[in-house]
Amino acid sequence: MSTLPRIAKSKAKPLVSEEDELPSFLKSFSESEEEEEEWEPKSKVASKRRLPKKTESKPKKAAAPRSTVVRKRTRKTAVKEEPNVSLPIAADEDSKDGLKLLQPKEDGDPKPKTRTKKPKMPRGTKINVSQGKMNNLDSDEIPSTSAPLMENEVKQEKYEEDFTFDEPPLKRIKLTTCPQGKPVKHPGSTKHQEELEMNWDIVQVLSERTNIEPWVCANIICLFRDENTIPFIARYRKELVNNLEADALREVQQTLEELRTVAKKTHATIQKIKKEGKLSGGLLTALLNCKTLDELDHVSAPYKTGSKGTKAQRAKQLGLEPAAISLIENPVELSLFSYIKPNVKGLTTIQEVEAGVQHILADMFAKDKDTLDFIRILCQQRYICIQSALAKVSSKNVNEKDVNKFQLYQNFSCNIKNIQHHQILAINRGENLKILTVKVNVPDGVKNEFCRWCVNERWRPKRYAKPELMKLLHNSVEDSYKRLIYPLLCREFRSKLTSDAEKESIMMFGRNLRQLLLTSPVRGRILMGVDPGYKHGCKLAIISPTSQILHTDVVYLHSGQGFREAEKIRRLLLHYNCSTVVIGNGTACRETEAYFADLIMKKYFAPLDVVYCIVSEAGASIYSVSPEASKEMPDLDPNLRSAVSIARRVQDPLAELVKIEPKHIGVGMYQHDVSQTLLKATLDSVVEECVSFVGVDINICSEILLRHIAGLNANRAKNIIEWREKNGPFISREQLKEVKGLGPKSFQQCAGFIRFNQEYIRTFCSNQSELTGCLMGHALMAKADVQVTSKKQGKKKSKPAANVAVQPNPLDQTCIHPESYDIAKRFLTFIGGNPNDIGKPDMQQKVNAVIQKEGIEGTAKTLNTIVHTLQIIVDGLTQPEGFDIRTDFDKPDFKRSIVCLEDLSIGTVLTGKVENATLFGVFVDIGVGKSGLIPIRNITETKLSKAKKRRSLGLGPGERVEVKVLNIDIPRSRITLDLLRVL
């Protein structure tokens, strides 16, 4: 019987750093006349609210007696207190111990149910993550292994530590099981950190904010809690996330981290206020109701360290709170004159007493949940606009050129429901530069209706009130709206608009980066990379089809030596049989392009048919002086390294661009205005996704490329390279388990994305006997080395070497995950296929014949698996050896001639390549030295190819398009285009 290890609890890492600079409109609190110090929560996690009996039983667990109903061979499993919101799990009909995955209900409420105890405080939400146990572990007839089983709820009891597995358990336990049913012990499982309770359901809020079904959100939370990576989930756990793509998973992950950050800061604030003795029941409820940081700041502002107190607090200290409450509850008996105290400052006159009562009432209205909900709903029904104008402050420190950049926004007004994301980012930038002033305009009708509702309904006195008291109530409502509620609404509107705009900008940056990384490689060519320049010359680098540097040089094409240098270039091209020139798009690019185009048109390089292309050199200079470049090309001048990088960007864009920090590649907009922490996390995730989906050959890939595989990091990649250098090439995926630091979870995440070139392995081991003898000797030597090392260190060996020969597995060259190898073998038997025929036409015919006859759903049912797993197996068996998903993407646009801006005319139809995509349009290189803009309104779904819609990648860098010239502004060098079709 499998033992049940304890669960590793991973810390939630907020993606938005507190160090990121906030927009100016978020730096002030609701009361403009009060200057308060910003309080930051301490680094330690706020402790959870006390629940009955939980904390008392914890120390006694170690001494708890062993249960008498536990089997003899059952290992004792410690059960820790876990968060109490988990996925519902139903018992399988065929197995007593089997568990079902959470799936959507066809009828009824799809919301996952939660089991809660009766806490003394408002009900909160917690999440548990685990995987279930599968029966018949050694049988081949196990269900699909592509999906982990979700966990049960934890029902904690006082002294129980052991469980009975032969009959329905008396309590639900948290367990983690790998897809084959073998228990996986996660690192750090002894540590435990409780989730923080709030008055809202995290699954429901996540579903509302991301517009994704609650059951999918619940599954995603569990998968992330179990340390699964986005590429792994998107490929091998599709059935749990309803076929969501990586971008949608990334959005859910970011939103989840934001909610956890709110919960963490809320509880830190509660602990601080509680220590000061100021925590009341109403304040606690208000804090636990907060769903955003803005709401939390609004509620907690008066209690922050260093605050001199709000007007309402000072009035309460004067003893006016009973008067304010009495005005609402029992105004008949209220006499404000009784509160006048001539010797007390603030109570000397009736006007001061009325002002104090007014401040207390205004504060009550502004903190009331129903009141705030009413005004928010009212604003949703009215026309709320955001306005920007040129700042009146003298622009001594502002450049006139910068002012002209914001000409469109110097008298700008737009409904907040219709304003575009790029407009919000532009307005924010202008405000930060003190060029623009921005305000949110709420119509007076909102204020009037709000005041009537407060006075006549929500805060209407329960008994008759004198006219002077009703006037005081009305003034309090107006004061609350003007001084507290309106500034709060403005901050909320702008914060929401800015947050959405930043997220969309970052997502656009990620989509552009993905499109650029997945550009189809140009293999089998000798390339000449050219880094253009004027004074310091053009740097040349010729590289072989395997990216080896053949020659480097410097030529001066733009200093009167063009004719002499042309002969040198011709000799180099003929000597190395190079017919492709790659030119960087930096300084002197246009002149260098014209130089090569003129020589090509004159057939100067005959008999070679030379073509050239333009490639982005963004980040090449930064990379050329980086430690990675020095390690890779130690004897090469940094100026020449950039030419090598430019050539390799065409030969294998993915392998070269991963060496550069993503934000330096420069395919986005307003990248310096958004959260740098969120931008880096998103772009790193996109790089990991691209590298993983393309896959890497474990025996030839670089360490830099390897560290971006899902489940790996810099240390693990380094250990893999060291293992390869010490022991020779990897023969099988199973050998990855021998690498130091590569545990079961890391292996599960990375194994499906690592490839093995079977031809390379067959070449390395020419015959089976030599392979067996070689590997057996190597394994025995490795084992002996480990034992000797262990004896010297006095420690147990952590990675034992096998003492049997490792055989190549043909499935290792496919995208099929090792957890599904048993199903793949059964499928091969079912169709009568041979593993050695993977990727060959014969295999494709057999697979297609069975799928057409039985159908993929019928075949999956026969094999006792699910459709998603079987589809991956079918793809892996039918894809040709060395299949690359990038072959479906666009290649660089090779040219032989050049066109000038003056040659264009309105109506001209051209072919170009997308350079950059933004939220307002797409920039296209049409070969005239200046990119043209396709406005976003001219890009419709009907003009995009079906393949693009199926891949859901949109229009991004590298794509070839056919466009028509709509407008030409030669003085400003602006070209407006219309998209005709995607090539």
Order of alpha helices (4+ residues) and beta strands (2+ residues): alpha-alpha-alpha-alpha-alpha-alpha-alpha-alpha-alpha-alpha-alpha-beta-alpha-beta-alpha-beta-alpha-alpha-alpha-beta-beta-beta-alpha-beta-alpha-beta-alpha-alpha-alpha-alpha-alpha-beta-alpha-alpha-alpha-beta-alpha-alpha-alpha-alpha-alpha-alpha-beta-beta-beta-alpha-beta-beta
